[in-house]
Amino acid sequence: MRRLAACLIASLLLAVAAAAPAHADTVRLKDIGKFAGWRDNALVGYGLVTGLAGTGDSAGNKATRQSIANVLAQFDVAVLPDDIQSRNAAAVMITAKLPAVAREGDTIDVTVTSIGDARSLAGGNLLISPLKGPNGKVYALAQGALFVGGYKFDQNGSVAQKNHPTTGAIPGGATVEVAVRANILSADNSMTFTLADADYTTASRIAGAINGAFGQSLAKAVDAAGIEIAVPEHARANLVEFITRIERLGVEPDNRARVVVDERTGTVVSGGDVRIARVVISHGDLKLSIVTDNSVSQPLLVRQTGPDVRTETVANSRIRVSERDETGYVSASNNSVADLIQALTRIKTSTRDIISILRAVKAAGALHADLVIQ
């Protein structure tokens, strides 16, 4: 009896497991959003690249000549800008991204681009240049040898170029001089978690997951992209641990169904569970071509000559119509987009035609997803 009861219980559990609905995979909160205030900071600066092998700015670039004169003046070398004729230097702009948290002495990557008429920055070296933020304050200093993944050579009208030789990079070429720190805790001791893709259902699920994990009502979804989280008093002293617990929480995002179509490359990307309503698709292929043959008419028995006797050119046109023997026919009933594409591929439908069919299905109201055409 016990063995029979155990078998019945096991069979019941298997049946319940089979009948249970499949859930989407859970993802961590840190993978679908971030806290407000956590962002990179843009830096920009002006500098001078030297050491170019005659590929720098021409003598007509006054900004470059003035920059060279200013640099030499700092070393007590007095030279007028008009006396500088070198093409071994180039005026450049420098850009970089300062992380949300950076300490003095940290290094960041910089990108250097020419703003003059330099032909190439290959082999150049950037002189020390300050990088400023939008507030005009200097946050980093950049200097170092440029890495340029291209070249340009021209001689006697012949030009050989690869990639963009007027743009270079210096990995770790800037040193942070002013420390920055992201402030994600507001004055009322609360934080805001923002979603990368705004969705009301996902925001509500995140608020519920946070409240369930801490056992109290701390989070509230204020809109489709923001979840306001109140920081308890005992967690303010160890805010890192509190944020870590929140970022590790898993939720099931409820994003809108989308089908992305790239007409330039013929690429179709869709979720495997995007549904379509009952639809019937009939797709045929008709090819029409007009062929013209030009021939010369030359009478063989006519021996006379004169202005009215000459060779004639005759154009013979033929119309060719070719149609596929069978018309593609697909009947979809409560299927997914993946099933539809598989059926169309089975009847040897081209990718371009599949894109046209998807647009027609969307126009018919049978595609339950957003069709994004790039």
BAMARPA-642812 format. One record per residue (C-alpha): residue number from 0; z, x, y. Coordinates in pm, 1 decimal, padded with zeros to 6 digits, m for minus. Last residue first. Layout:
+-----+----------+----------+----------+
!   k !        z !        x !        y !
+-----+----------+----------+----------+
! NUM !        Z !        X !        Y !
...
+-----+----------+----------+----------+
end
This chain:
+-----+----------+----------+----------+
!   k !        z !        x !        y !
+-----+----------+----------+----------+
! 373 ! m03994.8 !  01594.5 !  04996.1 !
! 372 ! m03981.0 !  01239.8 !  04864.5 !
! 371 ! m03635.0 !  01095.1 !  04797.7 !
! 370 ! m03640.1 !  00774.0 !  04593.4 !
! 369 ! m03296.4 !  00614.9 !  04610.8 !
! 368 ! m03208.4 !  00447.2 !  04283.3 !
! 367 ! m03241.6 !  00118.3 !  04096.9 !
! 366 ! m03616.6 !  00144.3 !  04038.4 !
! 365 ! m03761.1 ! m00200.9 !  03966.2 !
! 364 ! m03807.6 ! m00314.5 !  04325.0 !
! 363 ! m04188.0 ! m00317.0 !  04303.1 !
! 362 ! m04206.9 ! m00049.4 !  04573.4 !
! 361 ! m03980.4 !  00172.7 !  04361.2 !
! 360 ! m04207.7 !  00123.2 !  04058.1 !
! 359 ! m04509.4 !  00210.3 !  04275.2 !
! 358 ! m04343.3 !  00528.6 !  04399.3 !
! 357 ! m04252.3 !  00621.5 !  04042.2 !
! 356 ! m04613.4 !  00561.9 !  03934.9 !
! 355 ! m04746.3 !  00788.5 !  04209.6 !
! 354 ! m04504.4 !  01064.4 !  04101.4 !
! 353 ! m04608.4 !  01020.5 !  03738.3 !
! 352 ! m04972.8 !  01049.2 !  03844.8 !
! 351 ! m04905.0 !  01384.2 !  04007.6 !
! 350 ! m04720.1 !  01500.7 !  03696.0 !
! 349 ! m05017.0 !  01420.1 !  03474.6 !
! 348 ! m05004.2 !  01142.4 !  03217.8 !
! 347 ! m05064.5 !  01259.2 !  02862.3 !
! 346 ! m04972.5 !  00934.2 !  02681.5 !
! 345 ! m04648.5 !  01096.5 !  02565.2 !
! 344 ! m04578.6 !  01219.7 !  02917.5 !
! 343 ! m04568.9 !  00862.1 !  03040.4 !
! 342 ! m04321.4 !  00768.3 !  02767.4 !
! 341 ! m04098.2 !  01066.1 !  02848.2 !
! 340 ! m04112.6 !  00983.2 !  03217.3 !
! 339 ! m04004.6 !  00626.5 !  03144.5 !
! 338 ! m03721.9 !  00734.1 !  02913.5 !
! 337 ! m03588.3 !  00977.3 !  03176.5 !
! 336 ! m03611.1 !  00706.2 !  03441.0 !
! 335 ! m03380.8 !  00494.7 !  03229.7 !
! 334 ! m03465.5 !  00190.6 !  03023.0 !
! 333 ! m03374.0 ! m00176.7 !  03058.5 !
! 332 ! m03719.0 ! m00282.8 !  02934.4 !
! 331 ! m04010.2 ! m00049.5 !  03002.4 !
! 330 ! m04359.1 ! m00140.2 !  02886.4 !
! 329 ! m04609.4 !  00141.3 !  02921.2 !
! 328 ! m04986.0 !  00106.6 !  02902.0 !
! 327 ! m05226.2 !  00396.5 !  02958.3 !
! 326 ! m05581.0 !  00268.6 !  02951.5 !
! 325 ! m05789.4 !  00384.5 !  02657.4 !
! 324 ! m06137.8 !  00536.2 !  02648.8 !
! 323 ! m06083.6 !  00723.9 !  02973.8 !
! 322 ! m06353.4 !  00648.2 !  03224.5 !
! 321 ! m06657.8 !  00849.5 !  03325.3 !
! 320 ! m06904.1 !  00729.7 !  03588.0 !
! 319 ! m07201.4 !  00950.9 !  03665.2 !
! 318 ! m07439.0 !  00864.6 !  03945.2 !
! 317 ! m07769.4 !  01050.1 !  03949.8 !
! 316 ! m07966.2 !  01165.9 !  04253.0 !
! 315 ! m08318.9 !  01309.2 !  04249.0 !
! 314 ! m08420.7 !  01487.9 !  04569.6 !
! 313 ! m08792.8 !  01571.0 !  04606.1 !
! 312 ! m08919.7 !  01864.8 !  04810.3 !
! 311 ! m09287.4 !  01833.9 !  04896.6 !
! 310 ! m09554.6 !  02109.0 !  04895.1 !
! 309 ! m09836.1 !  02073.3 !  05144.0 !
! 308 ! m10169.0 !  01894.0 !  05214.0 !
! 307 ! m10163.5 !  01711.1 !  05546.5 !
! 306 ! m10228.2 !  02021.1 !  05759.0 !
! 305 ! m10520.3 !  02125.9 !  05542.7 !
! 304 ! m10618.6 !  02272.4 !  05210.2 !
! 303 ! m10796.5 !  02112.8 !  04917.9 !
! 302 ! m10758.0 !  02231.7 !  04558.5 !
! 301 ! m10558.1 !  01938.5 !  04424.9 !
! 300 ! m10535.0 !  01946.4 !  04045.8 !
! 299 ! m10182.4 !  02101.1 !  04016.2 !
! 298 ! m09991.5 !  01893.7 !  04271.7 !
! 297 ! m09665.6 !  02076.2 !  04369.5 !
! 296 ! m09350.4 !  01862.4 !  04391.2 !
! 295 ! m09039.1 !  02081.3 !  04429.5 !
! 294 ! m08708.9 !  01972.7 !  04280.6 !
! 293 ! m08359.2 !  01906.6 !  04421.5 !
! 292 ! m08107.0 !  01765.7 !  04176.5 !
! 291 ! m07821.4 !  01555.5 !  04320.2 !
! 290 ! m07513.1 !  01466.1 !  04118.1 !
! 289 ! m07280.1 !  01185.6 !  04226.9 !
! 288 ! m06941.7 !  01176.9 !  04053.8 !
! 287 ! m06702.1 !  00891.8 !  03979.7 !
! 286 ! m06392.4 !  00939.9 !  03765.4 !
! 285 ! m06173.3 !  00649.7 !  03658.8 !
! 284 ! m05833.2 !  00700.4 !  03495.1 !
! 283 ! m05612.6 !  00407.4 !  03403.2 !
! 282 ! m05243.8 !  00323.6 !  03437.9 !
! 281 ! m05087.6 ! m00006.1 !  03340.7 !
! 280 ! m04712.9 ! m00019.1 !  03395.1 !
! 279 ! m04492.3 ! m00307.2 !  03285.9 !
! 278 ! m04143.4 ! m00334.6 !  03432.1 !
! 277 ! m03802.6 ! m00451.3 !  03321.1 !
! 276 ! m03550.1 ! m00289.3 !  03552.8 !
! 275 ! m03501.8 !  00083.8 !  03593.3 !
! 274 ! m03184.5 !  00282.9 !  03539.5 !
! 273 ! m03083.7 !  00630.9 !  03648.2 !
! 272 ! m02879.1 !  00764.1 !  03354.3 !
! 271 ! m03051.3 !  01100.2 !  03303.9 !
! 270 ! m03028.9 !  01188.5 !  03668.9 !
! 269 ! m03363.0 !  01260.0 !  03826.2 !
! 268 ! m03569.3 !  01558.0 !  03936.3 !
! 267 ! m03949.1 !  01527.8 !  03963.3 !
! 266 ! m04153.6 !  01835.3 !  04055.5 !
! 265 ! m04523.9 !  01817.9 !  04146.9 !
! 264 ! m04508.6 !  02134.5 !  04355.9 !
! 263 ! m04611.2 !  01992.7 !  04692.8 !
! 262 ! m04516.0 !  01635.3 !  04606.8 !
! 261 ! m04150.1 !  01718.8 !  04550.7 !
! 260 ! m03981.5 !  01406.0 !  04415.4 !
! 259 ! m03605.6 !  01351.3 !  04407.7 !
! 258 ! m03473.4 !  01048.6 !  04218.6 !
! 257 ! m03130.9 !  00943.1 !  04334.8 !
! 256 ! m02842.2 !  00734.8 !  04202.6 !
! 255 ! m02559.8 !  00708.8 !  04452.2 !
! 254 ! m02254.4 !  00921.4 !  04384.1 !
! 253 ! m01944.5 !  00801.0 !  04201.8 !
! 252 ! m01745.3 !  01119.0 !  04153.8 !
! 251 ! m01509.1 !  01120.6 !  03853.4 !
! 250 ! m01191.9 !  01298.0 !  03959.1 !
! 249 ! m01005.4 !  01614.9 !  03863.8 !
! 248 ! m00708.2 !  01765.9 !  04046.1 !
! 247 ! m00713.9 !  02143.8 !  04076.1 !
! 246 ! m00775.7 !  02140.8 !  04451.6 !
! 245 ! m00466.1 !  01924.9 !  04510.2 !
! 244 ! m00233.1 !  02149.4 !  04311.1 !
! 243 ! m00367.2 !  02455.6 !  04495.6 !
! 242 ! m00312.2 !  02288.3 !  04832.6 !
! 241 !  00058.1 !  02235.8 !  04756.3 !
! 240 !  00096.0 !  02591.4 !  04624.0 !
! 239 ! m00059.8 !  02732.0 !  04941.5 !
! 238 !  00158.0 !  02514.9 !  05167.2 !
! 237 !  00480.7 !  02671.5 !  05047.7 !
! 236 !  00721.1 !  02601.7 !  05338.1 !
! 235 !  00537.5 !  02278.5 !  05417.5 !
! 234 !  00585.9 !  02147.2 !  05064.6 !
! 233 !  00953.9 !  02037.5 !  05104.6 !
! 232 !  00865.6 !  01837.8 !  05415.9 !
! 231 !  00592.9 !  01640.5 !  05246.1 !
! 230 !  00232.3 !  01699.9 !  05360.8 !
! 229 !  00052.2 !  01374.4 !  05443.9 !
! 228 ! m00305.9 !  01369.5 !  05314.4 !
! 227 ! m00594.5 !  01203.7 !  05499.0 !
! 226 ! m00902.6 !  01153.2 !  05285.6 !
! 225 ! m01232.0 !  01181.5 !  05472.1 !
! 224 ! m01596.4 !  01121.9 !  05373.5 !
! 223 ! m01630.3 !  00748.3 !  05311.2 !
! 222 ! m01357.0 !  00658.8 !  05558.2 !
! 221 ! m00980.2 !  00680.8 !  05609.6 !
! 220 ! m00900.2 !  00727.8 !  05240.0 !
! 219 ! m00521.3 !  00754.7 !  05219.2 !
! 218 ! m00315.5 !  01025.1 !  05054.4 !
! 217 !  00062.4 !  01073.3 !  05033.6 !
! 216 !  00184.4 !  00762.0 !  04850.6 !
! 215 !  00421.5 !  00906.9 !  04594.2 !
! 214 !  00420.0 !  01031.4 !  04235.9 !
! 213 !  00260.0 !  01364.8 !  04321.4 !
! 212 ! m00026.2 !  01342.5 !  04068.1 !
! 211 ! m00070.9 !  00966.1 !  04103.5 !
! 210 ! m00093.7 !  00981.9 !  04482.6 !
! 209 ! m00350.4 !  01261.7 !  04463.7 !
! 208 ! m00559.9 !  01081.7 !  04200.5 !
! 207 ! m00552.8 !  00753.9 !  04395.8 !
! 206 ! m00671.0 !  00923.3 !  04715.6 !
! 205 ! m00947.3 !  01095.7 !  04522.1 !
! 204 ! m01057.6 !  00768.0 !  04362.0 !
! 203 ! m01078.0 !  00597.7 !  04702.0 !
! 202 ! m01290.6 !  00881.0 !  04841.2 !
! 201 ! m01520.7 !  00861.5 !  04538.2 !
! 200 ! m01569.4 !  00489.1 !  04585.4 !
! 199 ! m01634.9 !  00521.1 !  04958.8 !
! 198 ! m01899.0 !  00795.2 !  04921.3 !
! 197 ! m01980.6 !  01079.5 !  05160.6 !
! 196 ! m02141.5 !  01377.8 !  04994.0 !
! 195 ! m01963.0 !  01706.5 !  05079.0 !
! 194 ! m01633.5 !  01519.6 !  05087.2 !
! 193 ! m01369.3 !  01597.2 !  05349.6 !
! 192 ! m00998.3 !  01651.5 !  05278.7 !
! 191 ! m00787.0 !  01595.3 !  05586.6 !
! 190 ! m00442.7 !  01750.4 !  05626.4 !
! 189 ! m00117.2 !  01614.6 !  05767.7 !
! 188 !  00188.7 !  01760.7 !  05937.0 !
! 187 !  00148.8 !  01560.0 !  06261.7 !
! 186 !  00031.6 !  01871.9 !  06447.7 !
! 185 ! m00250.5 !  01929.6 !  06202.4 !
! 184 ! m00248.4 !  02159.9 !  05901.4 !
! 183 ! m00591.9 !  02307.2 !  05829.0 !
! 182 ! m00566.1 !  02605.1 !  06063.8 !
! 181 ! m00807.9 !  02871.2 !  05944.9 !
! 180 ! m00697.8 !  03223.9 !  06021.6 !
! 179 ! m00869.2 !  03490.1 !  06228.4 !
! 178 ! m00791.2 !  03858.5 !  06269.0 !
! 177 ! m00954.7 !  04045.5 !  06556.7 !
! 176 ! m01129.5 !  04378.0 !  06495.7 !
! 175 ! m01334.5 !  04288.0 !  06188.4 !
! 174 ! m01560.3 !  04575.1 !  06084.2 !
! 173 ! m01936.0 !  04517.1 !  06064.3 !
! 172 ! m02188.2 !  04685.2 !  05832.6 !
! 171 ! m02051.7 !  04552.5 !  05504.6 !
! 170 ! m02407.1 !  04522.1 !  05379.8 !
! 169 ! m02638.0 !  04618.6 !  05670.8 !
! 168 ! m02949.8 !  04402.0 !  05679.0 !
! 167 ! m03300.7 !  04431.4 !  05818.4 !
! 166 ! m03569.0 !  04225.7 !  05988.4 !
! 165 ! m03876.4 !  04375.6 !  06159.1 !
! 164 ! m04024.3 !  04488.8 !  05825.7 !
! 163 ! m04090.0 !  04129.1 !  05716.9 !
! 162 ! m04236.9 !  04116.2 !  05363.3 !
! 161 ! m04501.7 !  04380.2 !  05285.8 !
! 160 ! m04764.0 !  04500.3 !  05533.7 !
! 159 ! m05077.8 !  04716.2 !  05518.6 !
! 158 ! m05297.7 !  04715.6 !  05829.8 !
! 157 ! m05635.3 !  04884.2 !  05883.3 !
! 156 ! m05759.0 !  04892.3 !  06245.2 !
! 155 ! m05771.1 !  05269.6 !  06267.3 !
! 154 ! m05423.2 !  05308.4 !  06122.1 !
! 153 ! m05157.5 !  05050.0 !  06049.3 !
! 152 ! m04848.4 !  05069.2 !  05831.2 !
! 151 ! m04595.2 !  04791.6 !  05782.6 !
! 150 ! m04297.3 !  04797.1 !  05547.6 !
! 149 ! m04055.1 !  04574.7 !  05363.6 !
! 148 ! m03706.8 !  04535.7 !  05221.4 !
! 147 ! m03528.5 !  04686.9 !  05519.7 !
! 146 ! m03176.2 !  04824.6 !  05468.0 !
! 145 ! m03045.7 !  04944.0 !  05800.8 !
! 144 ! m02806.5 !  05234.6 !  05845.7 !
! 143 ! m02476.0 !  05162.2 !  06016.3 !
! 142 ! m02288.3 !  04995.1 !  06299.7 !
! 141 ! m02131.1 !  04659.3 !  06380.1 !
! 140 ! m01805.4 !  04590.5 !  06566.1 !
! 139 ! m01616.3 !  04264.7 !  06514.7 !
! 138 ! m01433.7 !  03982.2 !  06696.1 !
! 137 ! m01537.5 !  04033.1 !  07059.4 !
! 136 ! m01455.8 !  03726.1 !  07269.0 !
! 135 ! m01735.6 !  03536.7 !  07446.8 !
! 134 ! m01604.0 !  03193.0 !  07341.1 !
! 133 ! m01907.5 !  03137.3 !  07115.6 !
! 132 ! m01807.2 !  03447.4 !  06917.5 !
! 131 ! m01900.3 !  03805.0 !  06996.1 !
! 130 ! m02022.1 !  04099.6 !  06792.3 !
! 129 ! m01989.4 !  04439.5 !  06959.0 !
! 128 ! m02249.5 !  04709.9 !  06886.1 !
! 127 ! m02215.4 !  05062.7 !  06746.7 !
! 126 ! m02563.8 !  05209.1 !  06708.5 !
! 125 ! m02784.3 !  05067.2 !  06435.9 !
! 124 ! m02975.3 !  05322.3 !  06230.2 !
! 123 ! m03344.1 !  05296.4 !  06152.4 !
! 122 ! m03532.8 !  05401.5 !  05839.0 !
! 121 ! m03739.5 !  05084.4 !  05829.1 !
! 120 ! m03717.2 !  04886.0 !  06153.0 !
! 119 ! m04091.3 !  04819.3 !  06169.5 !
! 118 ! m04365.0 !  04733.7 !  06420.8 !
! 117 ! m04139.1 !  04708.6 !  06724.2 !
! 116 ! m04263.2 !  04465.5 !  06988.8 !
! 115 ! m03922.6 !  04349.4 !  07109.4 !
! 114 ! m03657.3 !  04116.1 !  06973.4 !
! 113 ! m03608.6 !  04292.3 !  06639.0 !
! 112 ! m03371.1 !  04140.4 !  06386.2 !
! 111 ! m03047.8 !  04277.6 !  06236.0 !
! 110 ! m02842.6 !  04084.3 !  05980.5 !
! 109 ! m02475.6 !  04167.7 !  05926.7 !
! 108 ! m02244.2 !  04171.7 !  05625.4 !
! 107 ! m01867.1 !  04160.5 !  05674.8 !
! 106 ! m01593.9 !  04422.9 !  05653.4 !
! 105 ! m01219.0 !  04365.9 !  05671.8 !
! 104 ! m01026.2 !  04606.9 !  05897.4 !
! 103 ! m00829.7 !  04341.4 !  06082.2 !
! 102 ! m00786.3 !  04034.6 !  05867.3 !
! 101 ! m01022.7 !  03749.1 !  05789.7 !
! 100 ! m00970.3 !  03385.3 !  05688.7 !
!  99 ! m01240.6 !  03129.0 !  05769.9 !
!  98 ! m01500.9 !  03397.4 !  05716.0 !
!  97 ! m01687.7 !  03558.5 !  06008.4 !
!  96 ! m02061.0 !  03511.0 !  05971.1 !
!  95 ! m02298.1 !  03770.9 !  06116.4 !
!  94 ! m02588.7 !  03806.7 !  06358.0 !
!  93 ! m02729.1 !  04111.3 !  06537.2 !
!  92 ! m03012.5 !  04104.1 !  06790.6 !
!  91 ! m03232.2 !  04410.5 !  06826.8 !
!  90 ! m03380.5 !  04647.2 !  07085.6 !
!  89 ! m03588.6 !  04919.3 !  06922.7 !
!  88 ! m03586.2 !  05301.2 !  06926.0 !
!  87 ! m03824.7 !  05574.6 !  06805.9 !
!  86 ! m04108.0 !  05475.4 !  07039.3 !
!  85 ! m03995.2 !  05719.7 !  07310.6 !
!  84 ! m04134.5 !  05704.1 !  07664.4 !
!  83 ! m03814.5 !  05721.6 !  07871.8 !
!  82 ! m03875.4 !  05838.8 !  08230.7 !
!  81 ! m03896.8 !  05481.1 !  08366.3 !
!  80 ! m03542.8 !  05413.0 !  08242.5 !
!  79 ! m03406.1 !  05697.2 !  08459.1 !
!  78 ! m03205.0 !  05958.9 !  08275.0 !
!  77 ! m02852.7 !  06075.8 !  08358.4 !
!  76 ! m02680.3 !  06218.0 !  08052.4 !
!  75 ! m02303.0 !  06194.5 !  08093.3 !
!  74 ! m02246.9 !  06070.3 !  07735.9 !
!  73 ! m02202.5 !  05708.1 !  07844.0 !
!  72 ! m02516.6 !  05749.4 !  08056.6 !
!  71 ! m02716.7 !  05815.9 !  07739.6 !
!  70 ! m02633.9 !  05468.7 !  07607.1 !
!  69 ! m02724.1 !  05302.3 !  07937.9 !
!  68 ! m03058.4 !  05489.2 !  07954.9 !
!  67 ! m03144.8 !  05379.1 !  07599.8 !
!  66 ! m03061.4 !  05018.0 !  07687.2 !
!  65 ! m03277.1 !  05033.0 !  08002.2 !
!  64 ! m03571.6 !  05164.5 !  07799.1 !
!  63 ! m03526.3 !  04887.9 !  07540.8 !
!  62 ! m03504.4 !  04613.8 !  07803.2 !
!  61 ! m03811.6 !  04747.1 !  07987.0 !
!  60 ! m04045.0 !  04708.3 !  07689.1 !
!  59 ! m04371.0 !  04856.7 !  07818.5 !
!  58 ! m04291.9 !  05192.2 !  07659.5 !
!  57 ! m04342.7 !  05039.0 !  07317.7 !
!  56 ! m04062.1 !  04926.1 !  07091.0 !
!  55 ! m04007.7 !  05110.9 !  06764.8 !
!  54 ! m04252.3 !  05220.2 !  06495.6 !
!  53 ! m04275.5 !  05587.4 !  06595.8 !
!  52 ! m04063.8 !  05702.4 !  06304.1 !
!  51 ! m03755.7 !  05496.6 !  06386.2 !
!  50 ! m03430.2 !  05686.8 !  06427.9 !
!  49 ! m03265.5 !  05443.6 !  06665.3 !
!  48 ! m03166.6 !  05077.0 !  06657.0 !
!  47 ! m03006.9 !  04935.7 !  06971.8 !
!  46 ! m02773.8 !  04641.6 !  06992.2 !
!  45 ! m02710.0 !  04285.1 !  07103.0 !
!  44 ! m02450.3 !  04062.3 !  06939.1 !
!  43 ! m02389.5 !  03736.3 !  06756.8 !
!  42 ! m02102.9 !  03588.2 !  06556.8 !
!  41 ! m02086.7 !  03252.5 !  06377.7 !
!  40 ! m01752.8 !  03135.6 !  06235.1 !
!  39 ! m01720.7 !  03015.4 !  05876.2 !
!  38 ! m01534.5 !  02696.2 !  05792.1 !
!  37 ! m01201.3 !  02557.6 !  05672.1 !
!  36 ! m01085.6 !  02329.3 !  05953.4 !
!  35 ! m01112.8 !  02010.8 !  05749.1 !
!  34 ! m01026.8 !  02073.3 !  05386.4 !
!  33 ! m01312.2 !  02107.2 !  05139.2 !
!  32 ! m01538.4 !  01897.8 !  04921.2 !
!  31 ! m01698.9 !  01838.3 !  04583.0 !
!  30 ! m01608.8 !  02153.8 !  04389.0 !
!  29 ! m01258.4 !  02191.7 !  04537.0 !
!  28 ! m01175.5 !  01842.0 !  04409.9 !
!  27 ! m01233.3 !  01949.3 !  04052.8 !
!  26 ! m01487.1 !  01760.8 !  03845.2 !
!  25 ! m01447.9 !  01491.2 !  03581.8 !
!  24 ! m01734.2 !  01418.6 !  03348.2 !
!  23 ! m01855.5 !  01062.4 !  03347.7 !
!  22 ! m01690.7 !  00816.6 !  03118.7 !
!  21 ! m01828.8 !  00671.0 !  02798.8 !
!  20 ! m01709.0 !  00320.2 !  02723.1 !
!  19 ! m01472.3 !  00269.6 !  02427.8 !
!  18 ! m01635.1 !  00080.2 !  02140.7 !
!  17 ! m01669.0 !  00387.5 !  01920.2 !
!  16 ! m01310.7 !  00492.5 !  01987.2 !
!  15 ! m01186.7 !  00140.9 !  01911.4 !
!  14 ! m01381.9 !  00136.7 !  01584.1 !
!  13 ! m01251.3 !  00478.1 !  01484.7 !
!  12 ! m00893.6 !  00371.0 !  01560.3 !
!  11 ! m00934.2 !  00054.3 !  01349.8 !
!  10 ! m01073.3 !  00254.5 !  01057.0 !
!   9 ! m00778.2 !  00494.1 !  01076.0 !
!   8 ! m00532.6 !  00202.0 !  01082.4 !
!   7 ! m00699.8 !  00039.1 !  00782.7 !
!   6 ! m00696.2 !  00366.5 !  00590.7 !
!   5 ! m00326.9 !  00417.6 !  00668.3 !
!   4 ! m00249.5 !  00063.9 !  00553.5 !
!   3 ! m00434.6 !  00122.5 !  00226.7 !
!   2 ! m00248.3 !  00451.1 !  00165.7 !
!   1 !  00084.1 !  00279.5 !  00240.0 !
!   0 !  00000.0 !  00000.0 !  00000.0 !
+-----+----------+----------+----------+
end
